[in-house]
Amino acid sequence: MSLSDFFQAVPLGQFIPDEGYSSVQLGSLIQIHLKDFPELTGPEKPHLAIFGVDDDRKAIGNEGCTGGADAVRRQLYRLYTGDYPVRIADLGNIAAGETIKDTYIAVTNVCEELMKADII
């Protein structure tokens, strides 16, 4: 099973400002899972990967947090880069599993594979 099987693409249209992103904003520099899943191997592999989890079951006191990753993306993509070479990939969102245990297993598998690839 490929890591891409766990993820839904990022709905980028919700985040792009009318004027687009400048060449030094994270929104133009992050490898974003739109149609194609980001490449996680080779010399240009990301240093850092981000992803969301669209499941708020067991989120006691934080019900409704399902859209949290997209709220973070809306702000994150607007940030400007610094003077350091960092490669970031946004893998998209893991959909809620049939049970909460299914979701936990998916998150665990993704994190294990990213750690094996030396991606934070």
Backbone hydrogen bonds, N-H to C=O, Kabsch-Sander energy under -0.5 kcal/mol:
donor,donor_aa,acceptor,acceptor_aa,energy
5,D,2,S,-1.5
6,F,3,L,-2.0
7,F,4,S,-1.1
8,Q,93,N,-2.8
10,V,33,H,-3.2
12,L,10,V,-2.1
14,Q,11,P,-2.1
15,F,12,L,-2.6
16,I,12,L,-1.3
20,G,17,P,-2.2
25,Q,22,S,-1.7
26,L,79,L,-3.0
27,G,77,Y,-2.5
28,S,25,Q,-1.8
29,L,25,Q,-0.7
29,L,26,L,-1.0
30,I,26,L,-2.6
31,Q,88,I,-2.9
32,I,30,I,-1.0
33,H,90,D,-2.2
34,L,32,I,-1.3
34,L,36,D,-0.7
45,K,42,G,-1.6
47,H,87,R,-2.4
48,L,87,R,-2.0
50,I,89,A,-2.6
52,G,92,G,-2.3
54,D,94,I,-2.8
55,D,53,V,-1.8
59,A,56,D,-1.8
60,I,58,K,-1.4
62,N,59,A,-2.8
65,C,62,N,-1.1
67,G,64,G,-0.7
68,G,65,C,-2.3
71,A,67,G,-1.7
72,V,68,G,-2.1
73,R,69,A,-2.5
74,R,70,D,-2.0
75,Q,71,A,-1.0
75,Q,72,V,-0.7
76,L,72,V,-3.3
77,Y,73,R,-2.5
78,R,75,Q,-0.8
79,L,75,Q,-0.6
79,L,76,L,-1.6
81,T,24,V,-2.5
84,Y,82,G,-1.0
86,V,84,Y,-1.0
88,I,86,V,-0.5
89,A,48,L,-2.2
90,D,31,Q,-2.9
91,L,50,I,-2.7
91,L,89,A,-0.7
93,N,8,Q,-1.6
94,I,52,G,-2.9
95,A,6,F,-0.7
95,A,93,N,-0.6
96,A,54,D,-0.7
103,T,99,T,-1.5
104,Y,100,I,-2.5
105,I,101,K,-2.4
106,A,102,D,-2.1
107,V,103,T,-2.5
108,T,104,Y,-2.5
109,N,105,I,-2.7
110,V,106,A,-2.4
111,C,107,V,-2.6
112,E,108,T,-2.5
113,E,109,N,-2.2
114,L,110,V,-2.4
115,M,111,C,-2.4
116,K,112,E,-2.3
117,A,113,E,-1.6
118,D,115,M,-1.6
119,I,114,L,-2.8
120,I,47,H,-2.4
